[in-house]
């Protein structure tokens, strides 16, 4: 995967560089082959990852059960799989359209 995201059938695969303990929940810019995502939750026992999944479920228009943490539950480097996203944040939509062309 040369970008931070790719489609695998109807599933979106996202490589993430997480920032816990941020001032606000936000989807940032791409940094190499990762997408920067900040969350307000503290990095304690996977709580920041759980919070990130809830935040991203809303951003992508899916249920939290549709998001799988492939790796990185206790690490800032993560990979998530989002089944059948209902909507795409602008940075993700742009990366996917560039990958097609």
N, C-alpha and C positions, 0 to 999 in steps of 0.2 A: 504494500500500500504506500504509494508515494505521497499522497495527501494525508490529512488527518482523518478523512472520512471516505467511505466507499459503500456502495450498495451490494448486498449479497442476497440476491432475489428481492424479497420485500423487506429485508432487514437492513437497517443502517448500522454500519460498524464505525465507531468513533474512538479515536485515540485522544486521550485527555491529559492535560497537565493541570492538576487541581491546585487551587489555593484556598486552604481552609482559614477560618478566622478573619475573613475579609469584612469590609464595612457593609457590603451589600452582595446579594446573589446576582451574578452577571455572567453572560457568555462573552468572552473576549475575542481576541484575534488569534489567528493561527501562529504558532511558533514552531517552525520546522514541520515535522510530521505529527504535531499535537495541537489540539485546540485548548486555549486557556479558558478555564472555567473557575470562577471564584464563588465561594459559599461562605455564609456567615457562621456556620457551625464550627465548633472546635474539633481538632483532630484527635478525638478520644474514642478508642474502641470501635472504629468504623462509623461513628455517628456523622462525620462530615460526608462520607460516601453515601450514607442513607439519605441525608439531607439533599445531596446533589441529585440523587435519583428522583426524589420527590419534585425538586425544582425543574429538572429536565423533563419529567413526565408532563408537566404543565406546558413547558416551552415547545414540546414536540407533539402535544395533543394526544397523548397515550396514557394508559393506566400504568401505575408503578410496576405492576406485574409484567408489563411488556418490555421492561428494561432489565437486561441481565448484565451483571458485572463479571466480565470474563476474567480479568485479573486486576490487581491493584486496590483491593478493598481497603487495605491498611497502608497505602502508598500514594504519593501524589501522581505517579504515572499509572494511568488506568486505561482499560479498554472496555467499552460498553457496546452492547448490541441492543438496538431499539427496533422492536418488531412493528412493522407497518406504521411509520410515523404519519400522523394526520396533518402536521404542518412542519415546515422547516424554517428555522431561524435564517436570516439573510446570509450570514457568513457560511453556513452549511449549504444552502441552496446554490450560492455562487461557486463554491468548491466543487460541488457535484456537476454543475453545468460546464465548468471548465474541464473537468475530467472526461466528459463526453466528447468534447470538441478537439 
